[in-house]
Amino acid sequence: MPQYQRFTPDDAAIFANDHSELFGVHSKLTSVSFGDNHMNQVFRVKNQFGTSLIVKQALPVARGLSEQWPLSLDRLRIEAEALIQLGKASPDHVVEVLHYDAEQAAMLLEDLDQYELLSKTLASGRQFHQLAEQLAQLLAHNSFFSSDFATDIAGKNTALKKFNNPQAQQVVEDLLLSDPYINHERNQHQQHLQQLARQLWQDEKLQAEVASLRAAYRSCPQALQHGDLGCNSIFVCGDDIKVIDAEFACYGPVGFDLGIFFGSLMLQYCAAPGVISEPKRAQDQQNYLHNQIKECWLHFAKTFLNLCRQHCRDPLFSNSAYQEKFLQQVLRYSIGFAGAELIRRVIGAFPAAEFKQIANATVRQQAQQQAIQLGCRLIMLHTEANSISQLLSPLQDLQTQ
């Protein structure tokens, strides 16, 4: 059995050619490394006719992070299987996994070279009017069919073992639900945010709410979650989306993925006046983002309830009052995790690129401060929220400031 070795570009080309019939015997392949991060390396393999595929390989040591988060190569198996399962929920809106190799911790993916990263397109003021509906359909179907509503105990326990991803979960817990609330060396906030950061570190009521979110993330394995579903994990082309990068996938509370997505859109909302030069266009973009959050939740809730009525296995879970109560909990989780995502992308490690694009220092500082204040407000209200308006009203308040 071949031992793991870190791919060179030539190795990636051989891997792609061996596990795909797209290229053909007369293909002349080129392989270019791109998109490397702390945890993986990625190659685009292309022939002389323009046909291309992506090779992604997990690294045995997370570069720059190894002392903090040792990671198993098995995480790529989890990512591959999560993408396949997400693809079953919505085949047209998840990147296709073509092959996975356990020994080399590598997988072959379709190339989304015609697609653009959602975060960059939103920052330029572009709008995608099917975004909310497509993502809601994907999340509702995936969450329902991986939850207790659609699986029995044996099936659920098998899935929990299959997607057991404790090392990746530790990264999420630390970055999202711990570091920003303590004076941790991984935090990368700018000096002008130091006073706000200290307030977070000393706010016991806020930290109690964050602790409840962390407990839910750890102890409520309700359904399979992508684990990092922000605008940097979504590609767009025309009005179509493709979800990528599920390396943090695990079972968790339904509402986690929604919350990360909502928080990511809210970051765009806060940054819009700084990255879009015309005030009218910036406000129009904020209105669009506000509406996408609302539509995403409404589509998700409607689709989830329809699936409950049609496919629920358990007679007690078929109770409509329980289903409404469950969705209320989902909404509360999504609000809380949205707030945590806002704070960690300003105070914590790997700060949001959207704010770095704001040239005016005063406007940038104001946007960052708004994101922190918005995040705190959402975290504090999440346990009592009853409607999507309680998630959205703080956004409208920002426009009046």
Beta strands, then each sheet from edge to edge (+ up, - down):
strand 1: 30-34
strand 2: 40-46
strand 3: 52-58
strand 4: 97-101
strand 5: 106-110
strand 6: 116-117
strand 7: 223-225
strand 8: 234-237
strand 9: 240-243
strand 10: 250-252
sheet 1: 1+ 2- 3+ 5- 4+
sheet 2: 6+ 8- 9+
sheet 3: 7+ 10-
end
